[in-house]
Amino acid sequence: MQKQEIYQQICDLLVKLFELDADDIKPESLLYEDLDLDSIDAVDLVVHLQKSTGRKIKPEMFKSVRTVQDVVDAIDDLLKSEQP
């Protein structure tokens, strides 16, 4: 999966789960400040990302995530690290 596909999937999830406007979501958007997510929302996002990727996401992986691009990079790293 390419980073652009990951980004689109994350945008779609943010719109669907949190009723955000797709135009407000940019790679540099801060999850908590710009998109107004809270820690419960972050957990929901991780749960849905686990389902869509079929991979277990470790909590420490998301501790340093601040922007939408950080989420994309974390998922990209996860997918690459578990390839055969």
PyMOL Python script that loads the backbone (N, CA, C, O; Angstrom):
from pymol import cmd

cmd.read_pdbstr("""\
ATOM      1  N   MET A   1       0.849  -1.184   0.000  1.00  0.00           N
ATOM      2  CA  MET A   1       0.000   0.000   0.000  1.00  0.00           C
ATOM      3  C   MET A   1       0.895   1.248   0.000  1.00  0.00           C
ATOM      4  O   MET A   1       1.824   1.361   0.799  1.00  0.00           O
ATOM      5  N   GLN A   2       0.600   2.154  -0.890  1.00  0.00           N
ATOM      6  CA  GLN A   2       1.371   3.391  -0.996  1.00  0.00           C
ATOM      7  C   GLN A   2       0.917   4.389   0.076  1.00  0.00           C
ATOM      8  O   GLN A   2      -0.193   4.305   0.601  1.00  0.00           O
ATOM      9  N   LYS A   3       1.820   5.342   0.386  1.00  0.00           N
ATOM     10  CA  LYS A   3       1.490   6.348   1.404  1.00  0.00           C
ATOM     11  C   LYS A   3       0.243   7.143   1.038  1.00  0.00           C
ATOM     12  O   LYS A   3      -0.547   7.495   1.914  1.00  0.00           O
ATOM     13  N   GLN A   4       0.062   7.426  -0.244  1.00  0.00           N
ATOM     14  CA  GLN A   4      -1.126   8.188  -0.666  1.00  0.00           C
ATOM     15  C   GLN A   4      -2.406   7.401  -0.377  1.00  0.00           C
ATOM     16  O   GLN A   4      -3.421   7.982   0.006  1.00  0.00           O
ATOM     17  N   GLU A   5      -2.356   6.080  -0.560  1.00  0.00           N
ATOM     18  CA  GLU A   5      -3.514   5.239  -0.253  1.00  0.00           C
ATOM     19  C   GLU A   5      -3.784   5.222   1.246  1.00  0.00           C
ATOM     20  O   GLU A   5      -4.935   5.274   1.679  1.00  0.00           O
ATOM     21  N   ILE A   6      -2.717   5.149   2.032  1.00  0.00           N
ATOM     22  CA  ILE A   6      -2.849   5.171   3.491  1.00  0.00           C
ATOM     23  C   ILE A   6      -3.463   6.494   3.928  1.00  0.00           C
ATOM     24  O   ILE A   6      -4.376   6.526   4.752  1.00  0.00           O
ATOM     25  N   TYR A   7      -2.947   7.588   3.363  1.00  0.00           N
ATOM     26  CA  TYR A   7      -3.458   8.921   3.695  1.00  0.00           C
ATOM     27  C   TYR A   7      -4.954   9.007   3.385  1.00  0.00           C
ATOM     28  O   TYR A   7      -5.733   9.496   4.204  1.00  0.00           O
ATOM     29  N   GLN A   8      -5.348   8.537   2.214  1.00  0.00           N
ATOM     30  CA  GLN A   8      -6.760   8.601   1.818  1.00  0.00           C
ATOM     31  C   GLN A   8      -7.625   7.768   2.758  1.00  0.00           C
ATOM     32  O   GLN A   8      -8.723   8.180   3.133  1.00  0.00           O
ATOM     33  N   GLN A   9      -7.127   6.606   3.130  1.00  0.00           N
ATOM     34  CA  GLN A   9      -7.875   5.735   4.039  1.00  0.00           C
ATOM     35  C   GLN A   9      -8.045   6.411   5.406  1.00  0.00           C
ATOM     36  O   GLN A   9      -9.119   6.346   6.004  1.00  0.00           O
ATOM     37  N   ILE A  10      -6.996   7.051   5.890  1.00  0.00           N
ATOM     38  CA  ILE A  10      -7.061   7.743   7.182  1.00  0.00           C
ATOM     39  C   ILE A  10      -8.025   8.923   7.099  1.00  0.00           C
ATOM     40  O   ILE A  10      -8.812   9.145   8.019  1.00  0.00           O
ATOM     41  N   CYS A  11      -7.971   9.672   6.014  1.00  0.00           N
ATOM     42  CA  CYS A  11      -8.912  10.790   5.818  1.00  0.00           C
ATOM     43  C   CYS A  11     -10.347  10.292   5.823  1.00  0.00           C
ATOM     44  O   CYS A  11     -11.214  10.872   6.476  1.00  0.00           O
ATOM     45  N   ASP A  12     -10.591   9.213   5.092  1.00  0.00           N
ATOM     46  CA  ASP A  12     -11.936   8.635   5.035  1.00  0.00           C
ATOM     47  C   ASP A  12     -12.417   8.215   6.421  1.00  0.00           C
ATOM     48  O   ASP A  12     -13.571   8.441   6.784  1.00  0.00           O
ATOM     49  N   LEU A  13     -11.522   7.606   7.187  1.00  0.00           N
ATOM     50  CA  LEU A  13     -11.865   7.195   8.551  1.00  0.00           C
ATOM     51  C   LEU A  13     -12.183   8.398   9.423  1.00  0.00           C
ATOM     52  O   LEU A  13     -13.159   8.378  10.172  1.00  0.00           O
ATOM     53  N   LEU A  14     -11.364   9.451   9.335  1.00  0.00           N
ATOM     54  CA  LEU A  14     -11.593  10.645  10.147  1.00  0.00           C
ATOM     55  C   LEU A  14     -12.940  11.289   9.818  1.00  0.00           C
ATOM     56  O   LEU A  14     -13.644  11.755  10.714  1.00  0.00           O
ATOM     57  N   VAL A  15     -13.289  11.312   8.555  1.00  0.00           N
ATOM     58  CA  VAL A  15     -14.584  11.872   8.138  1.00  0.00           C
ATOM     59  C   VAL A  15     -15.726  11.002   8.663  1.00  0.00           C
ATOM     60  O   VAL A  15     -16.706  11.501   9.216  1.00  0.00           O
ATOM     61  N   LYS A  16     -15.577   9.694   8.478  1.00  0.00           N
ATOM     62  CA  LYS A  16     -16.636   8.763   8.861  1.00  0.00           C
ATOM     63  C   LYS A  16     -16.822   8.683  10.383  1.00  0.00           C
ATOM     64  O   LYS A  16     -17.945   8.751  10.881  1.00  0.00           O
ATOM     65  N   LEU A  17     -15.718   8.541  11.108  1.00  0.00           N
ATOM     66  CA  LEU A  17     -15.799   8.327  12.553  1.00  0.00           C
ATOM     67  C   LEU A  17     -16.111   9.594  13.335  1.00  0.00           C
ATOM     68  O   LEU A  17     -16.868   9.556  14.305  1.00  0.00           O
ATOM     69  N   PHE A  18     -15.530  10.716  12.917  1.00  0.00           N
ATOM     70  CA  PHE A  18     -15.592  11.928  13.733  1.00  0.00           C
ATOM     71  C   PHE A  18     -16.332  13.082  13.057  1.00  0.00           C
ATOM     72  O   PHE A  18     -16.329  14.212  13.546  1.00  0.00           O
ATOM     73  N   GLU A  19     -16.975  12.769  11.903  1.00  0.00           N
ATOM     74  CA  GLU A  19     -17.769  13.750  11.182  1.00  0.00           C
ATOM     75  C   GLU A  19     -16.978  15.024  10.879  1.00  0.00           C
ATOM     76  O   GLU A  19     -17.503  16.133  10.975  1.00  0.00           O
ATOM     77  N   LEU A  20     -15.721  14.846  10.516  1.00  0.00           N
ATOM     78  CA  LEU A  20     -14.890  15.985  10.135  1.00  0.00           C
ATOM     79  C   LEU A  20     -15.128  16.316   8.673  1.00  0.00           C
ATOM     80  O   LEU A  20     -15.540  15.463   7.887  1.00  0.00           O
ATOM     81  N   ASP A  21     -14.868  17.543   8.328  1.00  0.00           N
ATOM     82  CA  ASP A  21     -14.958  17.972   6.936  1.00  0.00           C
ATOM     83  C   ASP A  21     -13.658  17.561   6.241  1.00  0.00           C
ATOM     84  O   ASP A  21     -12.567  17.894   6.704  1.00  0.00           O
ATOM     85  N   ALA A  22     -13.781  16.849   5.146  1.00  0.00           N
ATOM     86  CA  ALA A  22     -12.592  16.367   4.427  1.00  0.00           C
ATOM     87  C   ALA A  22     -11.659  17.508   4.048  1.00  0.00           C
ATOM     88  O   ALA A  22     -10.444  17.316   3.992  1.00  0.00           O
ATOM     89  N   ASP A  23     -12.204  18.687   3.789  1.00  0.00           N
ATOM     90  CA  ASP A  23     -11.372  19.838   3.425  1.00  0.00           C
ATOM     91  C   ASP A  23     -10.503  20.329   4.581  1.00  0.00           C
ATOM     92  O   ASP A  23      -9.501  21.008   4.358  1.00  0.00           O
ATOM     93  N   ASP A  24     -10.880  19.992   5.804  1.00  0.00           N
ATOM     94  CA  ASP A  24     -10.117  20.410   6.987  1.00  0.00           C
ATOM     95  C   ASP A  24      -8.941  19.487   7.278  1.00  0.00           C
ATOM     96  O   ASP A  24      -8.067  19.823   8.077  1.00  0.00           O
ATOM     97  N   ILE A  25      -8.917  18.326   6.632  1.00  0.00           N
ATOM     98  CA  ILE A  25      -7.880  17.326   6.913  1.00  0.00           C
ATOM     99  C   ILE A  25      -6.743  17.488   5.914  1.00  0.00           C
ATOM    100  O   ILE A  25      -6.923  17.343   4.705  1.00  0.00           O
ATOM    101  N   LYS A  26      -5.578  17.789   6.452  1.00  0.00           N
ATOM    102  CA  LYS A  26      -4.372  17.948   5.645  1.00  0.00           C
ATOM    103  C   LYS A  26      -3.251  17.151   6.315  1.00  0.00           C
ATOM    104  O   LYS A  26      -3.347  16.856   7.506  1.00  0.00           O
ATOM    105  N   PRO A  27      -2.199  16.797   5.588  1.00  0.00           N
ATOM    106  CA  PRO A  27      -1.118  16.029   6.219  1.00  0.00           C
ATOM    107  C   PRO A  27      -0.556  16.708   7.473  1.00  0.00           C
ATOM    108  O   PRO A  27      -0.180  16.033   8.432  1.00  0.00           O
ATOM    109  N   GLU A  28      -0.499  18.045   7.462  1.00  0.00           N
ATOM    110  CA  GLU A  28       0.090  18.755   8.603  1.00  0.00           C
ATOM    111  C   GLU A  28      -0.915  19.057   9.714  1.00  0.00           C
ATOM    112  O   GLU A  28      -0.551  19.658  10.725  1.00  0.00           O
ATOM    113  N   SER A  29      -2.173  18.650   9.540  1.00  0.00           N
ATOM    114  CA  SER A  29      -3.201  18.901  10.560  1.00  0.00           C
ATOM    115  C   SER A  29      -2.842  18.196  11.863  1.00  0.00           C
ATOM    116  O   SER A  29      -2.539  17.003  11.879  1.00  0.00           O
ATOM    117  N   LEU A  30      -2.883  18.954  12.949  1.00  0.00           N
ATOM    118  CA  LEU A  30      -2.635  18.386  14.273  1.00  0.00           C
ATOM    119  C   LEU A  30      -3.902  17.676  14.738  1.00  0.00           C
ATOM    120  O   LEU A  30      -4.992  18.247  14.702  1.00  0.00           O
ATOM    121  N   LEU A  31      -3.752  16.443  15.168  1.00  0.00           N
ATOM    122  CA  LEU A  31      -4.911  15.628  15.537  1.00  0.00           C
ATOM    123  C   LEU A  31      -5.716  16.254  16.671  1.00  0.00           C
ATOM    124  O   LEU A  31      -6.942  16.329  16.598  1.00  0.00           O
ATOM    125  N   TYR A  32      -5.034  16.697  17.706  1.00  0.00           N
ATOM    126  CA  TYR A  32      -5.731  17.187  18.890  1.00  0.00           C
ATOM    127  C   TYR A  32      -6.126  18.654  18.759  1.00  0.00           C
ATOM    128  O   TYR A  32      -7.241  19.030  19.118  1.00  0.00           O
ATOM    129  N   GLU A  33      -5.223  19.481  18.251  1.00  0.00           N
ATOM    130  CA  GLU A  33      -5.491  20.915  18.176  1.00  0.00           C
ATOM    131  C   GLU A  33      -6.352  21.281  16.966  1.00  0.00           C
ATOM    132  O   GLU A  33      -7.375  21.948  17.123  1.00  0.00           O
ATOM    133  N   ASP A  34      -5.960  20.860  15.774  1.00  0.00           N
ATOM    134  CA  ASP A  34      -6.671  21.269  14.557  1.00  0.00           C
ATOM    135  C   ASP A  34      -7.952  20.462  14.316  1.00  0.00           C
ATOM    136  O   ASP A  34      -8.973  21.013  13.905  1.00  0.00           O
ATOM    137  N   LEU A  35      -7.886  19.166  14.574  1.00  0.00           N
ATOM    138  CA  LEU A  35      -9.032  18.299  14.280  1.00  0.00           C
ATOM    139  C   LEU A  35      -9.890  18.026  15.507  1.00  0.00           C
ATOM    140  O   LEU A  35     -10.935  17.381  15.415  1.00  0.00           O
ATOM    141  N   ASP A  36      -9.441  18.524  16.656  1.00  0.00           N
ATOM    142  CA  ASP A  36     -10.226  18.454  17.888  1.00  0.00           C
ATOM    143  C   ASP A  36     -10.509  17.029  18.353  1.00  0.00           C
ATOM    144  O   ASP A  36     -11.565  16.760  18.926  1.00  0.00           O
ATOM    145  N   LEU A  37      -9.577  16.123  18.111  1.00  0.00           N
ATOM    146  CA  LEU A  37      -9.725  14.757  18.617  1.00  0.00           C
ATOM    147  C   LEU A  37      -9.270  14.712  20.064  1.00  0.00           C
ATOM    148  O   LEU A  37      -8.465  15.537  20.495  1.00  0.00           O
ATOM    149  N   ASP A  38      -9.785  13.751  20.811  1.00  0.00           N
ATOM    150  CA  ASP A  38      -9.303  13.538  22.169  1.00  0.00           C
ATOM    151  C   ASP A  38      -8.710  12.134  22.264  1.00  0.00           C
ATOM    152  O   ASP A  38      -8.636  11.420  21.264  1.00  0.00           O
ATOM    153  N   SER A  39      -8.294  11.744  23.452  1.00  0.00           N
ATOM    154  CA  SER A  39      -7.614  10.450  23.592  1.00  0.00           C
ATOM    155  C   SER A  39      -8.540   9.273  23.266  1.00  0.00           C
ATOM    156  O   SER A  39      -8.081   8.260  22.739  1.00  0.00           O
ATOM    157  N   ILE A  40      -9.819   9.393  23.568  1.00  0.00           N
ATOM    158  CA  ILE A  40     -10.777   8.336  23.229  1.00  0.00           C
ATOM    159  C   ILE A  40     -10.897   8.219  21.709  1.00  0.00           C
ATOM    160  O   ILE A  40     -10.944   7.117  21.162  1.00  0.00           O
ATOM    161  N   ASP A  41     -10.946   9.366  21.037  1.00  0.00           N
ATOM    162  CA  ASP A  41     -11.006   9.370  19.569  1.00  0.00           C
ATOM    163  C   ASP A  41      -9.772   8.694  18.985  1.00  0.00           C
ATOM    164  O   ASP A  41      -9.869   7.943  18.015  1.00  0.00           O
ATOM    165  N   ALA A  42      -8.618   8.962  19.575  1.00  0.00           N
ATOM    166  CA  ALA A  42      -7.369   8.364  19.090  1.00  0.00           C
ATOM    167  C   ALA A  42      -7.426   6.841  19.214  1.00  0.00           C
ATOM    168  O   ALA A  42      -6.972   6.125  18.322  1.00  0.00           O
ATOM    169  N   VAL A  43      -7.985   6.349  20.320  1.00  0.00           N
ATOM    170  CA  VAL A  43      -8.124   4.904  20.516  1.00  0.00           C
ATOM    171  C   VAL A  43      -9.065   4.333  19.453  1.00  0.00           C
ATOM    172  O   VAL A  43      -8.784   3.283  18.876  1.00  0.00           O
ATOM    173  N   ASP A  44     -10.175   5.019  19.195  1.00  0.00           N
ATOM    174  CA  ASP A  44     -11.106   4.567  18.150  1.00  0.00           C
ATOM    175  C   ASP A  44     -10.409   4.490  16.800  1.00  0.00           C
ATOM    176  O   ASP A  44     -10.593   3.532  16.050  1.00  0.00           O
ATOM    177  N   LEU A  45      -9.608   5.505  16.498  1.00  0.00           N
ATOM    178  CA  LEU A  45      -8.879   5.537  15.229  1.00  0.00           C
ATOM    179  C   LEU A  45      -7.933   4.346  15.123  1.00  0.00           C
ATOM    180  O   LEU A  45      -7.870   3.692  14.082  1.00  0.00           O
ATOM    181  N   VAL A  46      -7.200   4.064  16.193  1.00  0.00           N
ATOM    182  CA  VAL A  46      -6.261   2.940  16.207  1.00  0.00           C
ATOM    183  C   VAL A  46      -7.000   1.615  16.007  1.00  0.00           C
ATOM    184  O   VAL A  46      -6.543   0.756  15.253  1.00  0.00           O
ATOM    185  N   VAL A  47      -8.131   1.453  16.676  1.00  0.00           N
ATOM    186  CA  VAL A  47      -8.919   0.216  16.549  1.00  0.00           C
ATOM    187  C   VAL A  47      -9.350   0.019  15.093  1.00  0.00           C
ATOM    188  O   VAL A  47      -9.237  -1.083  14.555  1.00  0.00           O
ATOM    189  N   HIS A  48      -9.839   1.075  14.463  1.00  0.00           N
ATOM    190  CA  HIS A  48     -10.268   0.972  13.071  1.00  0.00           C
ATOM    191  C   HIS A  48      -9.082   0.741  12.128  1.00  0.00           C
ATOM    192  O   HIS A  48      -9.203   0.011  11.144  1.00  0.00           O
ATOM    193  N   LEU A  49      -7.955   1.352  12.424  1.00  0.00           N
ATOM    194  CA  LEU A  49      -6.763   1.132  11.594  1.00  0.00           C
ATOM    195  C   LEU A  49      -6.274  -0.304  11.721  1.00  0.00           C
ATOM    196  O   LEU A  49      -5.807  -0.888  10.744  1.00  0.00           O
ATOM    197  N   GLN A  50      -6.377  -0.878  12.914  1.00  0.00           N
ATOM    198  CA  GLN A  50      -5.995  -2.277  13.106  1.00  0.00           C
ATOM    199  C   GLN A  50      -6.879  -3.188  12.269  1.00  0.00           C
ATOM    200  O   GLN A  50      -6.399  -4.132  11.641  1.00  0.00           O
ATOM    201  N   LYS A  51      -8.174  -2.895  12.267  1.00  0.00           N
ATOM    202  CA  LYS A  51      -9.106  -3.710  11.480  1.00  0.00           C
ATOM    203  C   LYS A  51      -8.797  -3.596   9.986  1.00  0.00           C
ATOM    204  O   LYS A  51      -8.792  -4.597   9.270  1.00  0.00           O
ATOM    205  N   SER A  52      -8.541  -2.379   9.524  1.00  0.00           N
ATOM    206  CA  SER A  52      -8.342  -2.187   8.084  1.00  0.00           C
ATOM    207  C   SER A  52      -6.991  -2.700   7.609  1.00  0.00           C
ATOM    208  O   SER A  52      -6.859  -3.100   6.452  1.00  0.00           O
ATOM    209  N   THR A  53      -5.982  -2.697   8.484  1.00  0.00           N
ATOM    210  CA  THR A  53      -4.663  -3.192   8.073  1.00  0.00           C
ATOM    211  C   THR A  53      -4.467  -4.663   8.412  1.00  0.00           C
ATOM    212  O   THR A  53      -3.609  -5.332   7.837  1.00  0.00           O
ATOM    213  N   GLY A  54      -5.273  -5.166   9.356  1.00  0.00           N
ATOM    214  CA  GLY A  54      -5.102  -6.542   9.795  1.00  0.00           C
ATOM    215  C   GLY A  54      -3.847  -6.725  10.637  1.00  0.00           C
ATOM    216  O   GLY A  54      -3.372  -7.846  10.822  1.00  0.00           O
ATOM    217  N   ARG A  55      -3.320  -5.636  11.137  1.00  0.00           N
ATOM    218  CA  ARG A  55      -2.088  -5.670  11.943  1.00  0.00           C
ATOM    219  C   ARG A  55      -2.351  -5.101  13.335  1.00  0.00           C
ATOM    220  O   ARG A  55      -3.184  -4.212  13.508  1.00  0.00           O
ATOM    221  N   LYS A  56      -1.636  -5.621  14.310  1.00  0.00           N
ATOM    222  CA  LYS A  56      -1.712  -5.119  15.682  1.00  0.00           C
ATOM    223  C   LYS A  56      -0.871  -3.849  15.776  1.00  0.00           C
ATOM    224  O   LYS A  56       0.289  -3.830  15.364  1.00  0.00           O
ATOM    225  N   ILE A  57      -1.457  -2.807  16.313  1.00  0.00           N
ATOM    226  CA  ILE A  57      -0.739  -1.538  16.483  1.00  0.00           C
ATOM    227  C   ILE A  57      -0.399  -1.387  17.955  1.00  0.00           C
ATOM    228  O   ILE A  57      -1.284  -1.375  18.810  1.00  0.00           O
ATOM    229  N   LYS A  58       0.879  -1.273  18.242  1.00  0.00           N
ATOM    230  CA  LYS A  58       1.329  -1.138  19.625  1.00  0.00           C
ATOM    231  C   LYS A  58       1.080   0.293  20.110  1.00  0.00           C
ATOM    232  O   LYS A  58       1.329   1.249  19.375  1.00  0.00           O
ATOM    233  N   PRO A  59       0.591   0.440  21.337  1.00  0.00           N
ATOM    234  CA  PRO A  59       0.282   1.784  21.854  1.00  0.00           C
ATOM    235  C   PRO A  59       1.468   2.753  21.789  1.00  0.00           C
ATOM    236  O   PRO A  59       1.286   3.938  21.511  1.00  0.00           O
ATOM    237  N   GLU A  60       2.672   2.255  22.043  1.00  0.00           N
ATOM    238  CA  GLU A  60       3.843   3.146  22.031  1.00  0.00           C
ATOM    239  C   GLU A  60       4.105   3.726  20.643  1.00  0.00           C
ATOM    240  O   GLU A  60       4.742   4.770  20.503  1.00  0.00           O
ATOM    241  N   MET A  61       3.605   3.037  19.626  1.00  0.00           N
ATOM    242  CA  MET A  61       3.774   3.516  18.263  1.00  0.00           C
ATOM    243  C   MET A  61       3.032   4.845  18.056  1.00  0.00           C
ATOM    244  O   MET A  61       3.449   5.682  17.254  1.00  0.00           O
ATOM    245  N   PHE A  62       1.937   5.023  18.785  1.00  0.00           N
ATOM    246  CA  PHE A  62       1.128   6.223  18.601  1.00  0.00           C
ATOM    247  C   PHE A  62       1.393   7.305  19.643  1.00  0.00           C
ATOM    248  O   PHE A  62       0.759   8.359  19.609  1.00  0.00           O
ATOM    249  N   LYS A  63       2.308   7.064  20.557  1.00  0.00           N
ATOM    250  CA  LYS A  63       2.609   8.069  21.578  1.00  0.00           C
ATOM    251  C   LYS A  63       3.191   9.350  20.974  1.00  0.00           C
ATOM    252  O   LYS A  63       2.921  10.444  21.471  1.00  0.00           O
ATOM    253  N   SER A  64       3.980   9.224  19.916  1.00  0.00           N
ATOM    254  CA  SER A  64       4.630  10.393  19.325  1.00  0.00           C
ATOM    255  C   SER A  64       3.858  10.976  18.134  1.00  0.00           C
ATOM    256  O   SER A  64       4.307  11.938  17.510  1.00  0.00           O
ATOM    257  N   VAL A  65       2.715  10.399  17.829  1.00  0.00           N
ATOM    258  CA  VAL A  65       1.917  10.858  16.691  1.00  0.00           C
ATOM    259  C   VAL A  65       1.215  12.166  17.049  1.00  0.00           C
ATOM    260  O   VAL A  65       0.519  12.258  18.059  1.00  0.00           O
ATOM    261  N   ARG A  66       1.412  13.171  16.203  1.00  0.00           N
ATOM    262  CA  ARG A  66       0.791  14.482  16.438  1.00  0.00           C
ATOM    263  C   ARG A  66      -0.029  14.964  15.243  1.00  0.00           C
ATOM    264  O   ARG A  66      -1.017  15.679  15.414  1.00  0.00           O
ATOM    265  N   THR A  67       0.379  14.574  14.033  1.00  0.00           N
ATOM    266  CA  THR A  67      -0.287  15.058  12.826  1.00  0.00           C
ATOM    267  C   THR A  67      -0.855  13.889  12.027  1.00  0.00           C
ATOM    268  O   THR A  67      -0.564  12.725  12.302  1.00  0.00           O
ATOM    269  N   VAL A  68      -1.663  14.224  11.042  1.00  0.00           N
ATOM    270  CA  VAL A  68      -2.200  13.197  10.150  1.00  0.00           C
ATOM    271  C   VAL A  68      -1.044  12.490   9.430  1.00  0.00           C
ATOM    272  O   VAL A  68      -1.076  11.272   9.256  1.00  0.00           O
ATOM    273  N   GLN A  69      -0.024  13.253   9.011  1.00  0.00           N
ATOM    274  CA  GLN A  69       1.129  12.646   8.339  1.00  0.00           C
ATOM    275  C   GLN A  69       1.868  11.688   9.264  1.00  0.00           C
ATOM    276  O   GLN A  69       2.383  10.669   8.805  1.00  0.00           O
ATOM    277  N   ASP A  70       1.930  11.994  10.557  1.00  0.00           N
ATOM    278  CA  ASP A  70       2.547  11.078  11.527  1.00  0.00           C
ATOM    279  C   ASP A  70       1.808   9.741  11.544  1.00  0.00           C
ATOM    280  O   ASP A  70       2.434   8.684  11.634  1.00  0.00           O
ATOM    281  N   VAL A  71       0.493   9.786  11.459  1.00  0.00           N
ATOM    282  CA  VAL A  71      -0.306   8.555  11.431  1.00  0.00           C
ATOM    283  C   VAL A  71       0.012   7.773  10.158  1.00  0.00           C
ATOM    284  O   VAL A  71       0.214   6.559  10.200  1.00  0.00           O
ATOM    285  N   VAL A  72       0.055   8.478   9.025  1.00  0.00           N
ATOM    286  CA  VAL A  72       0.375   7.838   7.747  1.00  0.00           C
ATOM    287  C   VAL A  72       1.740   7.164   7.828  1.00  0.00           C
ATOM    288  O   VAL A  72       1.888   6.009   7.427  1.00  0.00           O
ATOM    289  N   ASP A  73       2.736   7.878   8.346  1.00  0.00           N
ATOM    290  CA  ASP A  73       4.092   7.329   8.447  1.00  0.00           C
ATOM    291  C   ASP A  73       4.142   6.120   9.378  1.00  0.00           C
ATOM    292  O   ASP A  73       4.833   5.141   9.096  1.00  0.00           O
ATOM    293  N   ALA A  74       3.406   6.194  10.491  1.00  0.00           N
ATOM    294  CA  ALA A  74       3.391   5.072  11.443  1.00  0.00           C
ATOM    295  C   ALA A  74       2.767   3.834  10.813  1.00  0.00           C
ATOM    296  O   ALA A  74       3.287   2.731  10.983  1.00  0.00           O
ATOM    297  N   ILE A  75       1.670   3.994  10.095  1.00  0.00           N
ATOM    298  CA  ILE A  75       1.020   2.857   9.439  1.00  0.00           C
ATOM    299  C   ILE A  75       1.909   2.316   8.315  1.00  0.00           C
ATOM    300  O   ILE A  75       2.025   1.104   8.139  1.00  0.00           O
ATOM    301  N   ASP A  76       2.530   3.214   7.562  1.00  0.00           N
ATOM    302  CA  ASP A  76       3.444   2.793   6.497  1.00  0.00           C
ATOM    303  C   ASP A  76       4.599   1.974   7.077  1.00  0.00           C
ATOM    304  O   ASP A  76       4.950   0.926   6.535  1.00  0.00           O
ATOM    305  N   ASP A  77       5.189   2.447   8.171  1.00  0.00           N
ATOM    306  CA  ASP A  77       6.277   1.707   8.832  1.00  0.00           C
ATOM    307  C   ASP A  77       5.794   0.348   9.321  1.00  0.00           C
ATOM    308  O   ASP A  77       6.496  -0.653   9.184  1.00  0.00           O
ATOM    309  N   LEU A  78       4.586   0.318   9.895  1.00  0.00           N
ATOM    310  CA  LEU A  78       4.020  -0.940  10.394  1.00  0.00           C
ATOM    311  C   LEU A  78       3.851  -1.936   9.263  1.00  0.00           C
ATOM    312  O   LEU A  78       4.226  -3.100   9.399  1.00  0.00           O
ATOM    313  N   LEU A  79       3.294  -1.493   8.156  1.00  0.00           N
ATOM    314  CA  LEU A  79       3.063  -2.387   7.016  1.00  0.00           C
ATOM    315  C   LEU A  79       4.373  -2.872   6.423  1.00  0.00           C
ATOM    316  O   LEU A  79       4.477  -4.035   6.031  1.00  0.00           O
ATOM    317  N   LYS A  80       5.372  -2.009   6.349  1.00  0.00           N
ATOM    318  CA  LYS A  80       6.673  -2.403   5.787  1.00  0.00           C
ATOM    319  C   LYS A  80       7.424  -3.354   6.714  1.00  0.00           C
ATOM    320  O   LYS A  80       8.101  -4.274   6.255  1.00  0.00           O
ATOM    321  N   SER A  81       7.299  -3.126   8.023  1.00  0.00           N
ATOM    322  CA  SER A  81       8.056  -3.936   8.980  1.00  0.00           C
ATOM    323  C   SER A  81       7.543  -5.366   9.068  1.00  0.00           C
ATOM    324  O   SER A  81       8.272  -6.265   9.488  1.00  0.00           O
ATOM    325  N   GLU A  82       6.301  -5.580   8.677  1.00  0.00           N
ATOM    326  CA  GLU A  82       5.722  -6.912   8.813  1.00  0.00           C
ATOM    327  C   GLU A  82       5.583  -7.637   7.485  1.00  0.00           C
ATOM    328  O   GLU A  82       4.912  -8.666   7.406  1.00  0.00           O
ATOM    329  N   GLN A  83       6.216  -7.107   6.435  1.00  0.00           N
ATOM    330  CA  GLN A  83       6.167  -7.789   5.149  1.00  0.00           C
ATOM    331  C   GLN A  83       7.124  -8.970   5.183  1.00  0.00           C
ATOM    332  O   GLN A  83       8.170  -8.911   5.829  1.00  0.00           O
ATOM    333  N   PRO A  84       6.765 -10.041   4.486  1.00  0.00           N
ATOM    334  CA  PRO A  84       7.639 -11.224   4.473  1.00  0.00           C
ATOM    335  C   PRO A  84       8.932 -10.985   3.711  1.00  0.00           C
ATOM    336  O   PRO A  84       9.766 -11.886   3.613  1.00  0.00           O
TER     337      PRO A  84
END
""", "prot")
cmd.dss("prot")
cmd.show_as("cartoon", "prot")
cmd.util.cbc("prot")
cmd.orient("prot")
